[in-house]
């Protein structure tokens, strides 16, 4: 009887370990996706600022020739 209980406890412990491990992996993956999206949004904002500055410079440059 005690062997049977020990086997069930071992299986339960392994299931808990697997659940915790997969939960940590999912959390890491979700964090990586969020970080990727934040970096992409930041890059887009910087690109938009640079593009706006370039447009302003082009307009000023064209105004000088007109």
SEBA-692002 format. One record per atom (N, C-alpha, C): residue number from 1; residue in one letter; atom name; z, y, x. Coordinates in nm, 4 decimals. Each point is the difference from the previous one (the first is absolute). Layout:
<rs>
 num residu atome        z        y        x
 NUM      A    CA        Z        Y        X
...
</rs>
This chain:
<rs>
 num residu atome        z        y        x
   1      X     N   0.0000  -0.1200   0.0826
   1      X    CA   0.0000   0.1200  -0.0826
   1      X     C   0.0000   0.1259   0.0866
   2      X     N   0.0805  -0.0016   0.1060
   2      X    CA   0.0047   0.1195   0.0852
   2      X     C  -0.1322   0.0209   0.0726
   3      X     N  -0.0710  -0.1090   0.0307
   3      X    CA  -0.1310   0.0142   0.0643
   3      X     C  -0.0983   0.0691  -0.0945
   4      X     N   0.0084  -0.0365  -0.1271
   4      X    CA  -0.0880   0.0606  -0.0991
   4      X     C   0.0292   0.1497  -0.0131
   5      X     N   0.1277   0.0353  -0.0024
   5      X    CA   0.0395   0.1410  -0.0089
   5      X     C  -0.0455   0.0746   0.1250
   6      X     N   0.0143  -0.0639   0.1156
   6      X    CA  -0.0416   0.0632   0.1256
   6      X     C  -0.1510   0.0242  -0.0002
   7      X     N  -0.0764  -0.0961  -0.0521
   7      X    CA  -0.1455   0.0175  -0.0071
   7      X     C  -0.0362   0.1164  -0.0921
   8      X     N   0.0660   0.0071  -0.1167
   8      X    CA  -0.0269   0.1098  -0.0922
   8      X     C   0.0380   0.1345   0.0611
   9      X     N   0.1110   0.0025   0.0725
   9      X    CA   0.0423   0.1242   0.0651
   9      X     C  -0.0999   0.0405   0.1082
  10      X     N  -0.0512  -0.0978   0.0740
  10      X    CA  -0.1000   0.0285   0.1026
  10      X     C  -0.1278   0.0546  -0.0625
  11      X     N  -0.0450  -0.0636  -0.1079
  11      X    CA  -0.1200   0.0472  -0.0696
  11      X     C   0.0225   0.1407  -0.0550
  12      X     N   0.1169   0.0234  -0.0577
  12      X    CA   0.0302   0.1327  -0.0535
  12      X     C   0.0023   0.1038   0.1117
  13      X     N   0.0589  -0.0354   0.1144
  13      X    CA   0.0045   0.0932   0.1131
  13      X     C  -0.1407   0.0303   0.0503
  14      X     N  -0.0844  -0.1024   0.0080
  14      X    CA  -0.1380   0.0219   0.0438
  14      X     C  -0.0767   0.0881  -0.0983
  15      X     N   0.0225  -0.0212  -0.1291
  15      X    CA  -0.0657   0.0844  -0.0998
  15      X     C   0.0449   0.1455   0.0118
  16      X     N   0.1283   0.0205   0.0242
  16      X    CA   0.0513   0.1366   0.0173
  16      X     C  -0.0630   0.0638   0.1231
  17      X     N  -0.0064  -0.0752   0.1099
  17      X    CA  -0.0600   0.0531   0.1232
  17      X     C  -0.1470   0.0347  -0.0232
  18      X     N  -0.0729  -0.0880  -0.0688
  18      X    CA  -0.1416   0.0268  -0.0277
  18      X     C  -0.0159   0.1230  -0.0891
  19      X     N   0.0863   0.0134  -0.0991
  19      X    CA  -0.0074   0.1150  -0.0906
  19      X     C   0.0261   0.1298   0.0741
  20      X     N   0.1037   0.0002   0.0836
  20      X    CA   0.0332   0.1208   0.0761
  20      X     C  -0.1125   0.0340   0.0970
  21      X     N  -0.0527  -0.1012   0.0678
  21      X    CA  -0.1076   0.0233   0.0967
  21      X     C  -0.1244   0.0555  -0.0679
  22      X     N  -0.0394  -0.0597  -0.1124
  22      X    CA  -0.1194   0.0495  -0.0691
  22      X     C   0.0245   0.1385  -0.0579
  23      X     N   0.1214   0.0266  -0.0458
  23      X    CA   0.0334   0.1336  -0.0501
  23      X     C  -0.0099   0.1039   0.1095
  24      X     N   0.0487  -0.0338   0.1190
  24      X    CA  -0.0095   0.0926   0.1139
  24      X     C  -0.1459   0.0232   0.0383
  25      X     N  -0.0796  -0.1063  -0.0030
  25      X    CA  -0.1421   0.0142   0.0335
  25      X     C  -0.0707   0.0885  -0.1021
  26      X     N   0.0317  -0.0176  -0.1275
  26      X    CA  -0.0603   0.0847  -0.1029
  26      X     C   0.0413   0.1454   0.0175
  27      X     N   0.1279   0.0214   0.0313
  27      X    CA   0.0472   0.1372   0.0211
  27      X     C  -0.0692   0.0629   0.1200
  28      X     N  -0.0170  -0.0777   0.1074
  28      X    CA  -0.0690   0.0519   0.1185
  28      X     C  -0.1449   0.0348  -0.0324
  29      X     N  -0.0654  -0.0866  -0.0759
  29      X    CA  -0.1382   0.0261  -0.0388
  29      X     C  -0.0122   0.1236  -0.0878
  30      X     N   0.0916   0.0139  -0.0956
  30      X    CA  -0.0024   0.1177  -0.0870
  30      X     C   0.0242   0.1270   0.0803
  31      X     N   0.0929  -0.0061   0.0951
  31      X    CA   0.0291   0.1163   0.0841
  31      X     C  -0.1220   0.0362   0.0846
  32      X     N  -0.0698  -0.1015   0.0508
  32      X    CA  -0.1201   0.0252   0.0804
  32      X     C  -0.1091   0.0654  -0.0845
  33      X     N  -0.0152  -0.0450  -0.1235
  33      X    CA  -0.1006   0.0597  -0.0886
  33      X     C   0.0350   0.1452  -0.0301
  34      X     N   0.1277   0.0265  -0.0284
  34      X    CA   0.0414   0.1379  -0.0264
  34      X     C  -0.0226   0.0885   0.1214
  35      X     N   0.0347  -0.0512   0.1182
  35      X    CA  -0.0185   0.0779   0.1227
  35      X     C  -0.1484   0.0276   0.0234
  36      X     N  -0.0852  -0.0995  -0.0260
  36      X    CA  -0.1448   0.0179   0.0158
  36      X     C  -0.0507   0.1092  -0.0938
  37      X     N   0.0453  -0.0040  -0.1267
  37      X    CA  -0.0443   0.1011  -0.0961
  37      X     C   0.0488   0.1390   0.0390
  38      X     N   0.1246   0.0102   0.0491
  38      X    CA   0.0522   0.1298   0.0435
  38      X     C  -0.0802   0.0532   0.1178
  39      X     N  -0.0303  -0.0872   0.0960
  39      X    CA  -0.0788   0.0423   0.1160
  39      X     C  -0.1399   0.0437  -0.0424
  40      X     N  -0.0585  -0.0748  -0.0932
  40      X    CA  -0.1344   0.0345  -0.0472
  40      X     C   0.0010   0.1343  -0.0725
  41      X     N   0.1035   0.0226  -0.0831
  41      X    CA   0.0096   0.1273  -0.0715
  41      X     C   0.0205   0.1152   0.0973
  42      X     N   0.0834  -0.0222   0.1017
  42      X    CA   0.0232   0.1041   0.1002
  42      X     C  -0.1290   0.0294   0.0763
  43      X     N  -0.0732  -0.1044   0.0353
  43      X    CA  -0.1266   0.0181   0.0708
  43      X     C  -0.0993   0.0767  -0.0874
  44      X     N  -0.0040  -0.0320  -0.1296
  44      X    CA  -0.0905   0.0702  -0.0912
  44      X     C   0.0372   0.1472  -0.0098
  45      X     N   0.1302   0.0289  -0.0065
  45      X    CA   0.0439   0.1394  -0.0087
  45      X     C  -0.0397   0.0766   0.1256
  46      X     N   0.0180  -0.0619   0.1158
  46      X    CA  -0.0378   0.0652   0.1259
  46      X     C  -0.1509   0.0207   0.0048
  47      X     N  -0.0767  -0.1008  -0.0416
  47      X    CA  -0.1464   0.0123  -0.0016
  47      X     C  -0.0441   0.1122  -0.0933
  48      X     N   0.0654   0.0107  -0.1154
  48      X    CA  -0.0350   0.1064  -0.0942
  48      X     C   0.0304   0.1372   0.0583
  49      X     N   0.1133   0.0132   0.0708
  49      X    CA   0.0335   0.1279   0.0630
  49      X     C  -0.1032   0.0361   0.1061
  50      X     N  -0.0389  -0.0969   0.0814
  50      X    CA  -0.0996   0.0252   0.1047
  50      X     C  -0.1334   0.0390  -0.0631
  51      X     N  -0.0382  -0.0693  -0.1061
  51      X    CA  -0.1261   0.0318  -0.0679
  51      X     C   0.0043   0.1411  -0.0579
  52      X     N   0.1127   0.0396  -0.0575
  52      X    CA   0.0133   0.1358  -0.0543
  52      X     C  -0.0115   0.1038   0.1112
  53      X     N   0.0633  -0.0271   0.1141
  53      X    CA  -0.0101   0.0926   0.1129
  53      X     C  -0.1432   0.0079   0.0520
  54      X     N  -0.0688  -0.1122   0.0045
  54      X    CA  -0.1399  -0.0006   0.0442
  54      X     C  -0.0885   0.0800  -0.0952
  55      X     N   0.0238  -0.0150  -0.1308
  55      X    CA  -0.0786   0.0761  -0.0976
  55      X     C   0.0251   0.1492   0.0165
  56      X     N   0.1256   0.0379   0.0208
  56      X    CA   0.0323   0.1413   0.0210
  56      X     C  -0.0696   0.0522   0.1249
  57      X     N   0.0027  -0.0783   0.1069
  57      X    CA  -0.0653   0.0416   0.1243
  57      X     C  -0.1505   0.0132  -0.0199
  58      X     N  -0.0614  -0.0911  -0.0751
  58      X    CA  -0.1443   0.0086  -0.0260
  58      X     C  -0.0345   0.1254  -0.0800
  59      X     N   0.0843   0.0280  -0.1012
  59      X    CA  -0.0250   0.1200  -0.0809
  59      X     C   0.0111   0.1252   0.0855
  60      X     N   0.1017   0.0066   0.0836
  60      X    CA   0.0153   0.1159   0.0883
  60      X     C  -0.1177   0.0105   0.0959
  61      X     N  -0.0434  -0.1132   0.0500
  61      X    CA  -0.1120  -0.0020   0.0934
  61      X     C  -0.1276   0.0475  -0.0683
  62      X     N  -0.0226  -0.0449  -0.1255
  62      X    CA  -0.1185   0.0435  -0.0739
  62      X     C   0.0094   0.1480  -0.0335
  63      X     N   0.1201   0.0494  -0.0325
  63      X    CA   0.0170   0.1417  -0.0316
  63      X     C  -0.0332   0.0868   0.1200
  64      X     N   0.0239  -0.0494   0.1189
  64      X    CA  -0.0289   0.0785   0.1197
  64      X     C  -0.1503   0.0168   0.0192
  65      X     N  -0.0792  -0.0984  -0.0436
  65      X    CA  -0.1448   0.0066   0.0185
  65      X     C  -0.0705   0.0728  -0.1134
  66      X     N   0.0674   0.0166  -0.1113
  66      X    CA  -0.0651   0.0649  -0.1163
  66      X     C   0.0024   0.1499   0.0135
</rs>
